[in-house]
């Protein structure tokens, strides 16, 4: 059985994952803009752009449906 410290650690790990998603979505957009202005080719790689597009798309669909983010639910 998990004690309070284990649940706290798991919540912190989920929080870190959640923060990583936020940084990827917001930071990814900034990197795409700045990268294109500075000529960084990697910001236009298909894998990066598709991953960023899908991350933003999932967030938009959740908002449209009025659903909470699964990571928010897990943190609670």
N, CA, C, O and CB atoms as a CASP TS submission, in Angstrom:
PFRMAT TS
TARGET T0000
AUTHOR 0000-0000-0000
METHOD Language model
MODEL 1
PARENT N/A
ATOM      1  N   UNK     1       0.848  -1.186   0.000  1.00  0.00           N
ATOM      2  CA  UNK     1       0.000   0.000   0.000  1.00  0.00           C
ATOM      3  C   UNK     1       0.888   1.243   0.000  1.00  0.00           C
ATOM      4  O   UNK     1       1.895   1.290   0.707  1.00  0.00           O
ATOM      5  CB  UNK     1      -0.962   0.002   1.229  1.00  0.00           C
ATOM      6  N   UNK     2       0.525   2.225  -0.773  1.00  0.00           N
ATOM      7  CA  UNK     2       1.315   3.455  -0.857  1.00  0.00           C
ATOM      8  C   UNK     2       0.997   4.375   0.308  1.00  0.00           C
ATOM      9  O   UNK     2      -0.164   4.553   0.677  1.00  0.00           O
ATOM     10  CB  UNK     2       1.055   4.177  -2.185  1.00  0.00           C
ATOM     11  N   UNK     3       2.042   4.957   0.881  1.00  0.00           N
ATOM     12  CA  UNK     3       1.825   5.913   1.958  1.00  0.00           C
ATOM     13  C   UNK     3       1.775   7.331   1.387  1.00  0.00           C
ATOM     14  O   UNK     3       1.890   7.531   0.178  1.00  0.00           O
ATOM     15  CB  UNK     3       2.936   5.794   3.031  1.00  0.00           C
ATOM     16  N   UNK     4       1.603   8.295   2.267  1.00  0.00           N
ATOM     17  CA  UNK     4       1.449   9.695   1.866  1.00  0.00           C
ATOM     18  C   UNK     4       2.645  10.181   1.047  1.00  0.00           C
ATOM     19  O   UNK     4       2.457  10.897   0.063  1.00  0.00           O
ATOM     20  CB  UNK     4       1.271  10.581   3.101  1.00  0.00           C
ATOM     21  N   UNK     5       3.861   9.810   1.427  1.00  0.00           N
ATOM     22  CA  UNK     5       5.051  10.264   0.711  1.00  0.00           C
ATOM     23  C   UNK     5       5.096   9.727  -0.717  1.00  0.00           C
ATOM     24  O   UNK     5       5.523  10.429  -1.633  1.00  0.00           O
ATOM     25  CB  UNK     5       6.306   9.841   1.461  1.00  0.00           C
ATOM     26  N   UNK     6       4.660   8.496  -0.905  1.00  0.00           N
ATOM     27  CA  UNK     6       4.660   7.914  -2.246  1.00  0.00           C
ATOM     28  C   UNK     6       3.659   8.646  -3.140  1.00  0.00           C
ATOM     29  O   UNK     6       3.959   8.954  -4.294  1.00  0.00           O
ATOM     30  CB  UNK     6       4.325   6.406  -2.185  1.00  0.00           C
ATOM     31  N   UNK     7       2.469   8.923  -2.603  1.00  0.00           N
ATOM     32  CA  UNK     7       1.478   9.675  -3.382  1.00  0.00           C
ATOM     33  C   UNK     7       1.988  11.078  -3.708  1.00  0.00           C
ATOM     34  O   UNK     7       1.774  11.586  -4.809  1.00  0.00           O
ATOM     35  CB  UNK     7       0.147   9.764  -2.614  1.00  0.00           C
ATOM     36  N   UNK     8       2.655  11.689  -2.753  1.00  0.00           N
ATOM     37  CA  UNK     8       3.209  13.020  -2.976  1.00  0.00           C
ATOM     38  C   UNK     8       4.277  12.985  -4.070  1.00  0.00           C
ATOM     39  O   UNK     8       4.322  13.869  -4.926  1.00  0.00           O
ATOM     40  CB  UNK     8       3.799  13.580  -1.672  1.00  0.00           C
ATOM     41  N   UNK     9       5.124  11.976  -4.042  1.00  0.00           N
ATOM     42  CA  UNK     9       6.151  11.830  -5.070  1.00  0.00           C
ATOM     43  C   UNK     9       5.522  11.603  -6.441  1.00  0.00           C
ATOM     44  O   UNK     9       5.950  12.204  -7.427  1.00  0.00           O
ATOM     45  CB  UNK     9       7.094  10.672  -4.724  1.00  0.00           C
ATOM     46  N   UNK    10       4.518  10.748  -6.510  1.00  0.00           N
ATOM     47  CA  UNK    10       3.835  10.498  -7.789  1.00  0.00           C
ATOM     48  C   UNK    10       3.157  11.771  -8.304  1.00  0.00           C
ATOM     49  O   UNK    10       3.192  12.047  -9.503  1.00  0.00           O
ATOM     50  CB  UNK    10       2.790   9.368  -7.632  1.00  0.00           C
ATOM     51  N   UNK    11       2.545  12.540  -7.414  1.00  0.00           N
ATOM     52  CA  UNK    11       1.914  13.795  -7.824  1.00  0.00           C
ATOM     53  C   UNK    11       2.960  14.766  -8.355  1.00  0.00           C
ATOM     54  O   UNK    11       2.718  15.469  -9.336  1.00  0.00           O
ATOM     55  CB  UNK    11       1.146  14.429  -6.648  1.00  0.00           C
ATOM     56  N   UNK    12       4.122  14.806  -7.708  1.00  0.00           N
ATOM     57  CA  UNK    12       5.196  15.682  -8.182  1.00  0.00           C
ATOM     58  C   UNK    12       5.695  15.251  -9.561  1.00  0.00           C
ATOM     59  O   UNK    12       5.991  16.099 -10.402  1.00  0.00           O
ATOM     60  CB  UNK    12       6.360  15.688  -7.180  1.00  0.00           C
ATOM     61  N   UNK    13       5.791  13.952  -9.800  1.00  0.00           N
ATOM     62  CA  UNK    13       6.227  13.455 -11.110  1.00  0.00           C
ATOM     63  C   UNK    13       5.215  13.805 -12.198  1.00  0.00           C
ATOM     64  O   UNK    13       5.592  14.172 -13.311  1.00  0.00           O
ATOM     65  CB  UNK    13       6.440  11.933 -11.062  1.00  0.00           C
ATOM     66  N   UNK    14       3.938  13.691 -11.873  1.00  0.00           N
ATOM     67  CA  UNK    14       2.895  14.071 -12.837  1.00  0.00           C
ATOM     68  C   UNK    14       2.954  15.570 -13.089  1.00  0.00           C
ATOM     69  O   UNK    14       2.780  16.014 -14.224  1.00  0.00           O
ATOM     70  CB  UNK    14       1.484  13.663 -12.325  1.00  0.00           C
ATOM     71  N   UNK    15       3.197  16.356 -12.039  1.00  0.00           N
ATOM     72  CA  UNK    15       3.325  17.804 -12.196  1.00  0.00           C
ATOM     73  C   UNK    15       4.489  18.147 -13.126  1.00  0.00           C
ATOM     74  O   UNK    15       4.368  19.031 -13.974  1.00  0.00           O
ATOM     75  CB  UNK    15       3.522  18.479 -10.826  1.00  0.00           C
ATOM     76  N   UNK    16       5.616  17.448 -12.968  1.00  0.00           N
ATOM     77  CA  UNK    16       6.755  17.676 -13.861  1.00  0.00           C
ATOM     78  C   UNK    16       6.406  17.335 -15.307  1.00  0.00           C
ATOM     79  O   UNK    16       6.786  18.057 -16.229  1.00  0.00           O
ATOM     80  CB  UNK    16       7.960  16.847 -13.407  1.00  0.00           C
ATOM     81  N   UNK    17       5.681  16.234 -15.503  1.00  0.00           N
ATOM     82  CA  UNK    17       5.254  15.857 -16.862  1.00  0.00           C
ATOM     83  C   UNK    17       4.325  16.926 -17.432  1.00  0.00           C
ATOM     84  O   UNK    17       4.431  17.294 -18.602  1.00  0.00           O
ATOM     85  CB  UNK    17       4.542  14.470 -16.854  1.00  0.00           C
ATOM     86  N   UNK    18       3.415  17.420 -16.597  1.00  0.00           N
ATOM     87  CA  UNK    18       2.482  18.455 -17.026  1.00  0.00           C
ATOM     88  C   UNK    18       3.231  19.732 -17.417  1.00  0.00           C
ATOM     89  O   UNK    18       2.930  20.361 -18.431  1.00  0.00           O
ATOM     90  CB  UNK    18       1.463  18.752 -15.913  1.00  0.00           C
ATOM     91  N   UNK    19       4.201  20.095 -16.599  1.00  0.00           N
ATOM     92  CA  UNK    19       4.997  21.284 -16.889  1.00  0.00           C
ATOM     93  C   UNK    19       5.785  21.102 -18.186  1.00  0.00           C
ATOM     94  O   UNK    19       5.938  22.048 -18.959  1.00  0.00           O
ATOM     95  CB  UNK    19       5.952  21.589 -15.721  1.00  0.00           C
ATOM     96  N   UNK    20       6.283  19.892 -18.424  1.00  0.00           N
ATOM     97  CA  UNK    20       7.019  19.629 -19.662  1.00  0.00           C
ATOM     98  C   UNK    20       6.118  19.806 -20.884  1.00  0.00           C
ATOM     99  O   UNK    20       6.555  20.326 -21.910  1.00  0.00           O
ATOM    100  CB  UNK    20       7.610  18.210 -19.643  1.00  0.00           C
ATOM    101  N   UNK    21       4.870  19.375 -20.774  1.00  0.00           N
ATOM    102  CA  UNK    21       3.925  19.545 -21.882  1.00  0.00           C
ATOM    103  C   UNK    21       3.676  21.031 -22.135  1.00  0.00           C
ATOM    104  O   UNK    21       3.668  21.475 -23.284  1.00  0.00           O
ATOM    105  CB  UNK    21       2.588  18.816 -21.582  1.00  0.00           C
ATOM    106  N   UNK    22       3.474  21.797 -21.067  1.00  0.00           N
ATOM    107  CA  UNK    22       3.232  23.239 -21.206  1.00  0.00           C
ATOM    108  C   UNK    22       4.445  23.924 -21.846  1.00  0.00           C
ATOM    109  O   UNK    22       4.304  24.744 -22.754  1.00  0.00           O
ATOM    110  CB  UNK    22       2.921  23.875 -19.823  1.00  0.00           C
ATOM    111  N   UNK    23       5.635  23.573 -21.356  1.00  0.00           N
ATOM    112  CA  UNK    23       6.858  24.173 -21.914  1.00  0.00           C
ATOM    113  C   UNK    23       7.011  23.795 -23.384  1.00  0.00           C
ATOM    114  O   UNK    23       7.426  24.625 -24.192  1.00  0.00           O
ATOM    115  CB  UNK    23       8.109  23.721 -21.112  1.00  0.00           C
ATOM    116  N   UNK    24       6.681  22.545 -23.744  1.00  0.00           N
ATOM    117  CA  UNK    24       6.780  22.128 -25.142  1.00  0.00           C
ATOM    118  C   UNK    24       5.802  22.898 -26.026  1.00  0.00           C
ATOM    119  O   UNK    24       6.164  23.323 -27.124  1.00  0.00           O
ATOM    120  CB  UNK    24       6.523  20.627 -25.265  1.00  0.00           C
ATOM    121  N   UNK    25       4.571  23.080 -25.560  1.00  0.00           N
ATOM    122  CA  UNK    25       3.567  23.774 -26.374  1.00  0.00           C
ATOM    123  C   UNK    25       3.908  25.256 -26.520  1.00  0.00           C
ATOM    124  O   UNK    25       3.950  25.776 -27.635  1.00  0.00           O
ATOM    125  CB  UNK    25       2.168  23.614 -25.752  1.00  0.00           C
ATOM    126  N   UNK    26       4.149  25.928 -25.413  1.00  0.00           N
ATOM    127  CA  UNK    26       4.433  27.363 -25.462  1.00  0.00           C
ATOM    128  C   UNK    26       5.827  27.618 -26.025  1.00  0.00           C
ATOM    129  O   UNK    26       6.003  28.438 -26.926  1.00  0.00           O
ATOM    130  CB  UNK    26       4.304  27.988 -24.061  1.00  0.00           C
ATOM    131  N   UNK    27       6.809  26.912 -25.489  1.00  0.00           N
ATOM    132  CA  UNK    27       8.180  27.084 -25.960  1.00  0.00           C
ATOM    133  C   UNK    27       8.364  26.649 -27.395  1.00  0.00           C
ATOM    134  O   UNK    27       9.154  27.238 -28.133  1.00  0.00           O
ATOM    135  CB  UNK    27       9.123  26.319 -25.086  1.00  0.00           C
ATOM    136  N   UNK    28       7.628  25.611 -27.798  1.00  0.00           N
ATOM    137  CA  UNK    28       7.722  25.143 -29.179  1.00  0.00           C
ATOM    138  C   UNK    28       7.280  26.210 -30.168  1.00  0.00           C
ATOM    139  O   UNK    28       7.903  26.402 -31.212  1.00  0.00           O
ATOM    140  CB  UNK    28       6.885  23.891 -29.367  1.00  0.00           C
ATOM    141  N   UNK    29       6.198  26.903 -29.826  1.00  0.00           N
ATOM    142  CA  UNK    29       5.738  27.978 -30.703  1.00  0.00           C
ATOM    143  C   UNK    29       6.783  29.085 -30.793  1.00  0.00           C
ATOM    144  O   UNK    29       7.080  29.588 -31.877  1.00  0.00           O
ATOM    145  CB  UNK    29       4.402  28.547 -30.199  1.00  0.00           C
ATOM    146  N   UNK    30       7.333  29.456 -29.645  1.00  0.00           N
ATOM    147  CA  UNK    30       8.368  30.491 -29.643  1.00  0.00           C
ATOM    148  C   UNK    30       9.600  30.043 -30.437  1.00  0.00           C
ATOM    149  O   UNK    30      10.182  30.833 -31.181  1.00  0.00           O
ATOM    150  CB  UNK    30       8.768  30.842 -28.199  1.00  0.00           C
ATOM    151  N   UNK    31       9.990  28.790 -30.279  1.00  0.00           N
ATOM    152  CA  UNK    31      11.138  28.277 -31.027  1.00  0.00           C
ATOM    153  C   UNK    31      10.877  28.272 -32.531  1.00  0.00           C
ATOM    154  O   UNK    31      11.776  28.567 -33.318  1.00  0.00           O
ATOM    155  CB  UNK    31      11.483  26.868 -30.557  1.00  0.00           C
ATOM    156  N   UNK    32       9.662  27.942 -32.929  1.00  0.00           N
ATOM    157  CA  UNK    32       9.326  27.944 -34.353  1.00  0.00           C
ATOM    158  C   UNK    32       9.436  29.361 -34.915  1.00  0.00           C
ATOM    159  O   UNK    32      10.001  29.565 -35.989  1.00  0.00           O
ATOM    160  CB  UNK    32       7.902  27.381 -34.581  1.00  0.00           C
ATOM    161  N   UNK    33       8.899  30.328 -34.193  1.00  0.00           N
ATOM    162  CA  UNK    33       8.951  31.723 -34.668  1.00  0.00           C
ATOM    163  C   UNK    33      10.386  32.223 -34.714  1.00  0.00           C
ATOM    164  O   UNK    33      10.850  32.713 -35.744  1.00  0.00           O
ATOM    165  CB  UNK    33       8.103  32.640 -33.762  1.00  0.00           C
ATOM    166  N   UNK    34      11.086  32.096 -33.590  1.00  0.00           N
ATOM    167  CA  UNK    34      12.467  32.591 -33.522  1.00  0.00           C
ATOM    168  C   UNK    34      13.365  31.800 -34.473  1.00  0.00           C
ATOM    169  O   UNK    34      14.225  32.369 -35.146  1.00  0.00           O
ATOM    170  CB  UNK    34      13.009  32.500 -32.073  1.00  0.00           C
ATOM    171  N   UNK    35      13.160  30.500 -34.520  1.00  0.00           N
ATOM    172  CA  UNK    35      13.990  29.657 -35.382  1.00  0.00           C
ATOM    173  C   UNK    35      13.858  30.002 -36.850  1.00  0.00           C
ATOM    174  O   UNK    35      14.844  29.987 -37.588  1.00  0.00           O
ATOM    175  CB  UNK    35      13.638  28.216 -35.180  1.00  0.00           C
ATOM    176  N   UNK    36      12.655  30.311 -37.275  1.00  0.00           N
ATOM    177  CA  UNK    36      12.475  30.696 -38.672  1.00  0.00           C
ATOM    178  C   UNK    36      13.083  32.065 -38.959  1.00  0.00           C
ATOM    179  O   UNK    36      13.603  32.300 -40.050  1.00  0.00           O
ATOM    180  CB  UNK    36      10.995  30.700 -39.031  1.00  0.00           C
ATOM    181  N   UNK    37      13.017  32.955 -37.993  1.00  0.00           N
ATOM    182  CA  UNK    37      13.643  34.263 -38.183  1.00  0.00           C
ATOM    183  C   UNK    37      15.165  34.164 -38.224  1.00  0.00           C
ATOM    184  O   UNK    37      15.826  34.943 -38.910  1.00  0.00           O
ATOM    185  CB  UNK    37      13.218  35.212 -37.071  1.00  0.00           C
ATOM    186  N   UNK    38      15.717  33.194 -37.483  1.00  0.00           N
ATOM    187  CA  UNK    38      17.170  33.050 -37.407  1.00  0.00           C
ATOM    188  C   UNK    38      17.720  31.995 -38.362  1.00  0.00           C
ATOM    189  O   UNK    38      18.932  31.792 -38.421  1.00  0.00           O
ATOM    190  CB  UNK    38      17.571  32.707 -36.000  1.00  0.00           C
ATOM    191  N   UNK    39      16.847  31.320 -39.111  1.00  0.00           N
ATOM    192  CA  UNK    39      17.308  30.346 -40.092  1.00  0.00           C
ATOM    193  C   UNK    39      17.638  28.976 -39.526  1.00  0.00           C
ATOM    194  O   UNK    39      18.390  28.225 -40.147  1.00  0.00           O
ATOM    195  CB  UNK    39      18.495  30.875 -40.775  1.00  0.00           C
ATOM    196  N   UNK    40      17.093  28.629 -38.355  1.00  0.00           N
ATOM    197  CA  UNK    40      17.317  27.310 -37.778  1.00  0.00           C
ATOM    198  C   UNK    40      16.468  26.295 -38.534  1.00  0.00           C
ATOM    199  O   UNK    40      15.240  26.366 -38.491  1.00  0.00           O
ATOM    200  CB  UNK    40      16.982  27.297 -36.257  1.00  0.00           C
ATOM    201  N   UNK    41      17.091  25.373 -39.210  1.00  0.00           N
ATOM    202  CA  UNK    41      16.370  24.409 -40.038  1.00  0.00           C
ATOM    203  C   UNK    41      15.597  23.380 -39.208  1.00  0.00           C
ATOM    204  O   UNK    41      14.541  22.913 -39.635  1.00  0.00           O
ATOM    205  CB  UNK    41      17.341  23.697 -40.956  1.00  0.00           C
ATOM    206  N   UNK    42      16.105  23.025 -38.039  1.00  0.00           N
ATOM    207  CA  UNK    42      15.485  21.954 -37.256  1.00  0.00           C
ATOM    208  C   UNK    42      14.083  22.302 -36.785  1.00  0.00           C
ATOM    209  O   UNK    42      13.293  21.398 -36.515  1.00  0.00           O
ATOM    210  CB  UNK    42      16.344  21.627 -36.065  1.00  0.00           C
ATOM    211  N   UNK    43      13.748  23.585 -36.677  1.00  0.00           N
ATOM    212  CA  UNK    43      12.400  23.935 -36.214  1.00  0.00           C
ATOM    213  C   UNK    43      11.338  23.610 -37.264  1.00  0.00           C
ATOM    214  O   UNK    43      10.144  23.625 -36.966  1.00  0.00           O
ATOM    215  CB  UNK    43      12.335  25.422 -35.855  1.00  0.00           C
ATOM    216  N   UNK    44      11.763  23.319 -38.477  1.00  0.00           N
ATOM    217  CA  UNK    44      10.820  22.952 -39.529  1.00  0.00           C
ATOM    218  C   UNK    44      10.855  21.461 -39.863  1.00  0.00           C
ATOM    219  O   UNK    44      10.255  21.028 -40.847  1.00  0.00           O
ATOM    220  CB  UNK    44      11.106  23.755 -40.772  1.00  0.00           C
ATOM    221  N   UNK    45      11.554  20.685 -39.050  1.00  0.00           N
ATOM    222  CA  UNK    45      11.550  19.232 -39.257  1.00  0.00           C
ATOM    223  C   UNK    45      10.136  18.704 -39.053  1.00  0.00           C
ATOM    224  O   UNK    45       9.426  19.128 -38.141  1.00  0.00           O
ATOM    225  CB  UNK    45      12.548  18.520 -38.288  1.00  0.00           C
ATOM    226  N   UNK    46       9.741  17.778 -39.909  1.00  0.00           N
ATOM    227  CA  UNK    46       8.380  17.247 -39.874  1.00  0.00           C
ATOM    228  C   UNK    46       8.033  16.656 -38.509  1.00  0.00           C
ATOM    229  O   UNK    46       6.936  16.884 -37.999  1.00  0.00           O
ATOM    230  CB  UNK    46       8.205  16.189 -40.952  1.00  0.00           C
ATOM    231  N   UNK    47       8.941  15.910 -37.921  1.00  0.00           N
ATOM    232  CA  UNK    47       8.654  15.260 -36.638  1.00  0.00           C
ATOM    233  C   UNK    47       8.364  16.295 -35.547  1.00  0.00           C
ATOM    234  O   UNK    47       7.422  16.133 -34.772  1.00  0.00           O
ATOM    235  CB  UNK    47       9.835  14.365 -36.215  1.00  0.00           C
ATOM    236  N   UNK    48       9.164  17.348 -35.488  1.00  0.00           N
ATOM    237  CA  UNK    48       8.958  18.397 -34.478  1.00  0.00           C
ATOM    238  C   UNK    48       7.636  19.116 -34.708  1.00  0.00           C
ATOM    239  O   UNK    48       6.879  19.344 -33.765  1.00  0.00           O
ATOM    240  CB  UNK    48      10.120  19.411 -34.501  1.00  0.00           C
ATOM    241  N   UNK    49       7.359  19.470 -35.943  1.00  0.00           N
ATOM    242  CA  UNK    49       6.132  20.219 -36.245  1.00  0.00           C
ATOM    243  C   UNK    49       4.887  19.382 -36.002  1.00  0.00           C
ATOM    244  O   UNK    49       3.892  19.887 -35.483  1.00  0.00           O
ATOM    245  CB  UNK    49       6.150  20.705 -37.690  1.00  0.00           C
ATOM    246  N   UNK    50       4.932  18.093 -36.378  1.00  0.00           N
ATOM    247  CA  UNK    50       3.775  17.218 -36.161  1.00  0.00           C
ATOM    248  C   UNK    50       3.547  17.009 -34.666  1.00  0.00           C
ATOM    249  O   UNK    50       2.410  17.066 -34.199  1.00  0.00           O
ATOM    250  CB  UNK    50       3.976  15.854 -36.870  1.00  0.00           C
ATOM    251  N   UNK    51       4.621  16.768 -33.913  1.00  0.00           N
ATOM    252  CA  UNK    51       4.481  16.578 -32.462  1.00  0.00           C
ATOM    253  C   UNK    51       3.893  17.829 -31.812  1.00  0.00           C
ATOM    254  O   UNK    51       3.028  17.731 -30.942  1.00  0.00           O
ATOM    255  CB  UNK    51       5.848  16.238 -31.822  1.00  0.00           C
ATOM    256  N   UNK    52       4.356  18.988 -32.228  1.00  0.00           N
ATOM    257  CA  UNK    52       3.841  20.239 -31.663  1.00  0.00           C
ATOM    258  C   UNK    52       2.379  20.446 -32.056  1.00  0.00           C
ATOM    259  O   UNK    52       1.553  20.823 -31.224  1.00  0.00           O
ATOM    260  CB  UNK    52       4.694  21.437 -32.134  1.00  0.00           C
ATOM    261  N   UNK    53       2.067  20.199 -33.318  1.00  0.00           N
ATOM    262  CA  UNK    53       0.695  20.342 -33.796  1.00  0.00           C
ATOM    263  C   UNK    53      -0.257  19.408 -33.041  1.00  0.00           C
ATOM    264  O   UNK    53      -1.354  19.814 -32.659  1.00  0.00           O
ATOM    265  CB  UNK    53       0.628  20.060 -35.303  1.00  0.00           C
ATOM    266  N   UNK    54       0.162  18.166 -32.827  1.00  0.00           N
ATOM    267  CA  UNK    54      -0.686  17.210 -32.109  1.00  0.00           C
ATOM    268  C   UNK    54      -0.878  17.626 -30.651  1.00  0.00           C
ATOM    269  O   UNK    54      -1.978  17.502 -30.113  1.00  0.00           O
ATOM    270  CB  UNK    54      -0.079  15.802 -32.177  1.00  0.00           C
ATOM    271  N   UNK    55       0.177  18.116 -30.012  1.00  0.00           N
ATOM    272  CA  UNK    55       0.063  18.561 -28.623  1.00  0.00           C
ATOM    273  C   UNK    55      -0.928  19.714 -28.511  1.00  0.00           C
ATOM    274  O   UNK    55      -1.787  19.714 -27.629  1.00  0.00           O
ATOM    275  CB  UNK    55       1.438  18.984 -28.074  1.00  0.00           C
ATOM    276  N   UNK    56      -0.813  20.685 -29.392  1.00  0.00           N
ATOM    277  CA  UNK    56      -1.742  21.818 -29.393  1.00  0.00           C
ATOM    278  C   UNK    56      -3.157  21.332 -29.722  1.00  0.00           C
ATOM    279  O   UNK    56      -4.125  21.778 -29.107  1.00  0.00           O
ATOM    280  CB  UNK    56      -1.288  22.901 -30.411  1.00  0.00           C
ATOM    281  N   UNK    57      -3.275  20.433 -30.678  1.00  0.00           N
ATOM    282  CA  UNK    57      -4.585  19.902 -31.077  1.00  0.00           C
ATOM    283  C   UNK    57      -5.308  19.194 -29.943  1.00  0.00           C
ATOM    284  O   UNK    57      -6.514  19.368 -29.769  1.00  0.00           O
ATOM    285  CB  UNK    57      -4.422  18.948 -32.234  1.00  0.00           C
ATOM    286  N   UNK    58      -4.582  18.401 -29.173  1.00  0.00           N
ATOM    287  CA  UNK    58      -5.196  17.702 -28.035  1.00  0.00           C
ATOM    288  C   UNK    58      -5.719  18.714 -27.020  1.00  0.00           C
ATOM    289  O   UNK    58      -6.811  18.542 -26.478  1.00  0.00           O
ATOM    290  CB  UNK    58      -4.178  16.742 -27.362  1.00  0.00           C
ATOM    291  N   UNK    59      -4.955  19.753 -26.765  1.00  0.00           N
ATOM    292  CA  UNK    59      -5.372  20.778 -25.806  1.00  0.00           C
ATOM    293  C   UNK    59      -6.605  21.524 -26.312  1.00  0.00           C
ATOM    294  O   UNK    59      -7.520  21.808 -25.539  1.00  0.00           O
ATOM    295  CB  UNK    59      -4.223  21.770 -25.545  1.00  0.00           C
ATOM    296  N   UNK    60      -6.632  21.838 -27.599  1.00  0.00           N
ATOM    297  CA  UNK    60      -7.784  22.541 -28.181  1.00  0.00           C
ATOM    298  C   UNK    60      -9.036  21.682 -28.103  1.00  0.00           C
ATOM    299  O   UNK    60     -10.098  22.179 -27.728  1.00  0.00           O
ATOM    300  CB  UNK    60      -7.503  22.928 -29.644  1.00  0.00           C
ATOM    301  N   UNK    61      -8.933  20.420 -28.445  1.00  0.00           N
ATOM    302  CA  UNK    61     -10.098  19.525 -28.399  1.00  0.00           C
ATOM    303  C   UNK    61     -10.604  19.379 -26.966  1.00  0.00           C
ATOM    304  O   UNK    61     -11.813  19.395 -26.734  1.00  0.00           O
ATOM    305  CB  UNK    61      -9.744  18.137 -28.984  1.00  0.00           C
ATOM    306  N   UNK    62      -9.694  19.237 -26.005  1.00  0.00           N
ATOM    307  CA  UNK    62     -10.112  19.150 -24.607  1.00  0.00           C
ATOM    308  C   UNK    62     -10.861  20.407 -24.190  1.00  0.00           C
ATOM    309  O   UNK    62     -11.877  20.321 -23.500  1.00  0.00           O
ATOM    310  CB  UNK    62      -8.901  18.930 -23.695  1.00  0.00           C
ATOM    311  N   UNK    63     -10.377  21.556 -24.594  1.00  0.00           N
ATOM    312  CA  UNK    63     -11.036  22.816 -24.244  1.00  0.00           C
ATOM    313  C   UNK    63     -12.414  22.902 -24.884  1.00  0.00           C
ATOM    314  O   UNK    63     -13.375  23.308 -24.230  1.00  0.00           O
ATOM    315  CB  UNK    63     -10.178  24.013 -24.679  1.00  0.00           C
ATOM    316  N   UNK    64     -12.521  22.522 -26.157  1.00  0.00           N
ATOM    317  CA  UNK    64     -13.817  22.559 -26.847  1.00  0.00           C
ATOM    318  C   UNK    64     -14.834  21.640 -26.168  1.00  0.00           C
ATOM    319  O   UNK    64     -16.013  21.975 -26.054  1.00  0.00           O
ATOM    320  CB  UNK    64     -13.648  22.156 -28.321  1.00  0.00           C
ATOM    321  N   UNK    65     -14.361  20.487 -25.723  1.00  0.00           N
ATOM    322  CA  UNK    65     -15.265  19.521 -25.095  1.00  0.00           C
ATOM    323  C   UNK    65     -15.518  19.817 -23.622  1.00  0.00           C
ATOM    324  O   UNK    65     -16.346  19.164 -22.987  1.00  0.00           O
ATOM    325  CB  UNK    65     -14.703  18.127 -25.236  1.00  0.00           C
ATOM    326  N   UNK    66     -14.811  20.793 -23.083  1.00  0.00           N
ATOM    327  CA  UNK    66     -14.981  21.132 -21.681  1.00  0.00           C
ATOM    328  C   UNK    66     -14.387  20.092 -20.742  1.00  0.00           C
ATOM    329  O   UNK    66     -14.791  19.994 -19.583  1.00  0.00           O
ATOM    330  CB  UNK    66     -16.434  21.308 -21.377  1.00  0.00           C
ATOM    331  N   UNK    67     -13.440  19.322 -21.234  1.00  0.00           N
ATOM    332  CA  UNK    67     -12.816  18.264 -20.435  1.00  0.00           C
ATOM    333  C   UNK    67     -11.597  18.798 -19.695  1.00  0.00           C
ATOM    334  O   UNK    67     -10.908  19.703 -20.166  1.00  0.00           O
ATOM    335  CB  UNK    67     -12.416  17.076 -21.327  1.00  0.00           C
ATOM    336  N   UNK    68     -11.350  18.228 -18.545  1.00  0.00           N
ATOM    337  CA  UNK    68     -10.116  18.539 -17.825  1.00  0.00           C
ATOM    338  C   UNK    68      -8.968  17.742 -18.418  1.00  0.00           C
ATOM    339  O   UNK    68      -9.156  16.638 -18.929  1.00  0.00           O
ATOM    340  CB  UNK    68     -10.262  18.238 -16.313  1.00  0.00           C
ATOM    341  N   UNK    69      -7.789  18.314 -18.344  1.00  0.00           N
ATOM    342  CA  UNK    69      -6.596  17.601 -18.789  1.00  0.00           C
ATOM    343  C   UNK    69      -6.396  16.384 -17.896  1.00  0.00           C
ATOM    344  O   UNK    69      -6.495  16.505 -16.675  1.00  0.00           O
ATOM    345  CB  UNK    69      -5.340  18.528 -18.762  1.00  0.00           C
ATOM    346  N   UNK    70      -6.119  15.219 -18.465  1.00  0.00           N
ATOM    347  CA  UNK    70      -5.890  14.028 -17.643  1.00  0.00           C
ATOM    348  C   UNK    70      -4.755  14.201 -16.636  1.00  0.00           C
ATOM    349  O   UNK    70      -4.789  13.616 -15.553  1.00  0.00           O
ATOM    350  CB  UNK    70      -5.591  12.850 -18.531  1.00  0.00           C
ATOM    351  N   UNK    71      -3.759  14.998 -16.988  1.00  0.00           N
ATOM    352  CA  UNK    71      -2.673  15.235 -16.041  1.00  0.00           C
ATOM    353  C   UNK    71      -3.154  16.061 -14.854  1.00  0.00           C
ATOM    354  O   UNK    71      -2.695  15.845 -13.733  1.00  0.00           O
ATOM    355  CB  UNK    71      -1.504  15.939 -16.733  1.00  0.00           C
ATOM    356  N   UNK    72      -4.062  16.993 -15.075  1.00  0.00           N
ATOM    357  CA  UNK    72      -4.635  17.774 -13.976  1.00  0.00           C
ATOM    358  C   UNK    72      -5.418  16.862 -13.041  1.00  0.00           C
ATOM    359  O   UNK    72      -5.328  16.983 -11.820  1.00  0.00           O
ATOM    360  CB  UNK    72      -5.546  18.900 -14.518  1.00  0.00           C
ATOM    361  N   UNK    73      -6.181  15.956 -13.622  1.00  0.00           N
ATOM    362  CA  UNK    73      -6.963  15.018 -12.823  1.00  0.00           C
ATOM    363  C   UNK    73      -6.021  14.138 -11.994  1.00  0.00           C
ATOM    364  O   UNK    73      -6.264  13.919 -10.807  1.00  0.00           O
ATOM    365  CB  UNK    73      -7.873  14.144 -13.734  1.00  0.00           C
ATOM    366  N   UNK    74      -4.965  13.640 -12.604  1.00  0.00           N
ATOM    367  CA  UNK    74      -4.006  12.811 -11.887  1.00  0.00           C
ATOM    368  C   UNK    74      -3.332  13.578 -10.757  1.00  0.00           C
ATOM    369  O   UNK    74      -3.129  13.034  -9.671  1.00  0.00           O
ATOM    370  CB  UNK    74      -2.959  12.275 -12.846  1.00  0.00           C
ATOM    371  N   UNK    75      -2.990  14.824 -11.002  1.00  0.00           N
ATOM    372  CA  UNK    75      -2.351  15.628  -9.961  1.00  0.00           C
ATOM    373  C   UNK    75      -3.263  15.786  -8.751  1.00  0.00           C
ATOM    374  O   UNK    75      -2.801  15.795  -7.610  1.00  0.00           O
ATOM    375  CB  UNK    75      -1.967  17.004 -10.511  1.00  0.00           C
ATOM    376  N   UNK    76      -4.548  15.910  -9.007  1.00  0.00           N
ATOM    377  CA  UNK    76      -5.515  16.080  -7.902  1.00  0.00           C
ATOM    378  C   UNK    76      -5.654  14.797  -7.128  1.00  0.00           C
ATOM    379  O   UNK    76      -6.417  14.737  -6.164  1.00  0.00           O
ATOM    380  CB  UNK    76      -6.893  16.524  -8.429  1.00  0.00           C
TER
END
